[in-house]
Amino acid sequence: NAGVTQTPKFRVLKTGQSMTLLCAQDMNHEYMYWYRQDPGMGLRLIHYSVGEGTTAKGEVPDGYNVSRLKKQNFLLGLESAAPSQTSVYFCASSFPLAGVIYEQYFGPGTRLTVT
Amino acid sequence: GENVEQHPSTLSVQEGDSAVIKCTYSDSASNYFPWYKQELGKRPQLIIDIRSNVGEKKDQRIAVTLNKTAKHFSLHITETQPEDSAVYFCAAKATGKLIFGQGTTLQVKP
C-alpha cells in the first residue's frame, strides 16, 4: 500500500495564479483532511470531508476550495494564490472506529511558495 | 469554539531526563486525544493516544495522562534519547475532525 500520497511535492506560484493539489489514499478511508503548517502555528485545518461527495470548512478555509468526487481522492484548489498562502500543506485520511478513534495518516506534504 | 492549547512551545532536556508536554482543550464532548511526533522535514505520525474512559496509558518510555474534569492531558517521555528530538503535537477529537495544539519543539541534548 502506498498509504497517503500528495502531488506535487514542491511548487512555486506567482501571485494570482491558480493550482490544484491532489491527495490520494488507498486505505479505503472515509474521512480526508487538508491542513496547512506554518512555523509556530501547528497544523491548521483548511477543509475536510467525511465521505465521497461531502466537504466541510475547517479553521482557515478562506482562499481555498476542495472537492471529493471519488472516495480515494481529495483535491485542494487555490483560485488566486496570495503570498499568505505560502506554507507546507498536508493531506490526511482516517477511518473512524466505533465513532471514536480518529487516527489520521498523513501524506508527505507539499511545499508551496507564492511570490 | 473548539480550541487546544499546548505548552511549552519549546523544551530542551539532557539525554536521560524526562520531558513533559501539557495540553488543555475546550470541548467537553471530546473523547479521543492523540499525540503526534513530527521529525524535521517529515510527516506527523501517531505515537500514542488515549480515550476518555481511560486515565493513563503507557507504551514503553511514553505515557499519556488525562484529566477530564480539568480538561487537560499530558505527554510524558522518560529516559529521553537524541532521537526523541522532534516537534510533538497534541490533539482533541471534535465532530469528524481533530483539533491540534500549536506544537512543542523538543530538543534532547546528548
Interface residues (C-beta under 8 A of the other chain):
Chain A: Y31 Y33 Y35 G40 M41 G42 L43 R44 L45 Y48 V50 A56 G58 F90 V100 I101 Y102 E103 Q104 F106 G107 P108 G109
Chain B: Q6 S9 N31 Y32 P34 K42 R43 P44 Q45 L46 D49 R51 F89 K93 G96 K97 L98 I99 F100 G101 Q102 G103
